[in-house]
Amino acid sequence: MTNADEHGHPEPPIAGDETATLLGSLERQRATFAWKTGGLDADGLRATLGPSSITLGGLLKHLALVESLYFSLKLAGRSPGAPWDTVDWEANPGWDWRSAAEDTPEQLYTLWRDSVARSRTIVTELLTDAGPEQLARGEWPDGRVPSLRRILVDLIEEYARHVGHADLIRESVDGLTGEDPPGPAVPLTP
């Protein structure tokens, strides 16, 4: 179970074991991302900043893909599921980023939330058998096989990088700023 601060925001334990600390850190990044992208209409999710083509909607879809690839495919050796398993990635690199503009906010929020929920289920299932040192069932393109620990760290890094993008874009959309949402925790739903 994830720790929470006095407002209910996910926090890693102050002196927890390795698994609780990694999962707590990932949950904090997910919650911050949910806050930075939450409650926007299609225009807000399609807004860009400066010369960048990154949008909040693109970030939602991209992180849904990353969750599915890392936890379903790489960690559990399962299909990443729809829509990822039908995309011709060689013919359409960056499809996740570009196609987000065609999706409604509800589709994007649902896709990301469902991917996170599947990831949590997979990690919980696998942690009943072994700890973070267990090796993934899928391999990287170069043939190496990462541990669950490495996958969790990679996801924390991925979220942290994209939360930074979301910070800037969201501020340009409606002025929302801050490191943590004020008051009670923001759910992972819009």
URGIJO-V652584 format. One record per backbone hydrogen bond with DSSP energy under -0.5 kcal/mol. NH is the residue of the N-H (numbers start at 1). CO is the residue of the C=O. If there is no record, write none. Layout:
BEGIN
nh=NH co=CO
nh=NH co=CO
END
This chain:
BEGIN
nh=3 co=11
nh=5 co=9
nh=8 co=5
nh=11 co=3
nh=16 co=13
nh=21 co=17
nh=22 co=18
nh=23 co=19
nh=24 co=20
nh=25 co=21
nh=26 co=22
nh=27 co=23
nh=28 co=24
nh=29 co=25
nh=30 co=26
nh=31 co=27
nh=32 co=28
nh=33 co=29
nh=34 co=30
nh=35 co=31
nh=36 co=32
nh=37 co=33
nh=38 co=34
nh=40 co=37
nh=45 co=41
nh=46 co=42
nh=47 co=43
nh=47 co=44
nh=52 co=49
nh=57 co=45
nh=58 co=45
nh=59 co=55
nh=60 co=56
nh=61 co=57
nh=62 co=58
nh=63 co=59
nh=64 co=60
nh=65 co=61
nh=66 co=62
nh=67 co=63
nh=68 co=64
nh=69 co=65
nh=70 co=66
nh=71 co=67
nh=72 co=67
nh=72 co=68
nh=73 co=68
nh=74 co=69
nh=75 co=70
nh=76 co=71
nh=77 co=73
nh=78 co=72
nh=85 co=81
nh=86 co=83
nh=87 co=84
nh=89 co=87
nh=92 co=88
nh=95 co=92
nh=98 co=94
nh=99 co=95
nh=100 co=96
nh=101 co=98
nh=102 co=99
nh=103 co=100
nh=108 co=104
nh=109 co=105
nh=110 co=106
nh=111 co=107
nh=112 co=108
nh=113 co=109
nh=114 co=110
nh=115 co=111
nh=116 co=112
nh=117 co=113
nh=118 co=114
nh=119 co=115
nh=120 co=116
nh=121 co=117
nh=122 co=118
nh=123 co=119
nh=124 co=120
nh=125 co=121
nh=126 co=122
nh=127 co=123
nh=128 co=124
nh=128 co=125
nh=129 co=126
nh=130 co=126
nh=134 co=131
nh=136 co=146
nh=137 co=75
nh=138 co=74
nh=140 co=144
nh=143 co=140
nh=146 co=144
nh=148 co=134
nh=149 co=132
nh=151 co=147
nh=152 co=148
nh=153 co=149
nh=154 co=150
nh=155 co=151
nh=156 co=152
nh=157 co=153
nh=158 co=154
nh=159 co=155
nh=160 co=156
nh=161 co=157
nh=162 co=158
nh=163 co=159
nh=164 co=160
nh=165 co=161
nh=166 co=162
nh=167 co=163
nh=168 co=164
nh=169 co=165
nh=170 co=166
nh=171 co=167
nh=172 co=168
nh=173 co=169
nh=174 co=170
nh=175 co=170
nh=175 co=171
nh=176 co=170
nh=185 co=7
nh=187 co=185
END
